[in-house]
Amino acid sequence: MIDIVLTLVFSIVMLLFMVFPAMKIVEWLEKRLTIRSTWHNPLLFVITLLLSLLIGLFLRFW
């Protein structure tokens, strides 16, 4: 249980720092694929969450 809590704490801190890489990833995806403009914000949100969770897991279990 403590592993989950610590991972989420690390992930919450990294949310602010992962917005810029997520914007770059979405921009790159829009260049490579045809993505409608209605999917821009949800895709940005999901990628930001995934990146922050990955960094949180990395920080917790390294």
MOLIN-V553168 format. One line per field, one symbol per residue. phi: phi as a letter, one per 30 degrees, with the letter a starting at -180 (. if undefined). burial: b if it has 24 or more other C-alpha atoms within 12 Angstrom, else e. Layout:
# MOLIN-V553168
phi->???
burial->???
This chain:
# MOLIN-V553168
phi->.dddddddddddddeddcddddddddddddddbccdddcdddddddddddddddddddddcd
burial->eeeeeebbebbbebbeebbeebbeebeeeeeeeeeeeeeeeebbeebbbebbbebbeeeeee
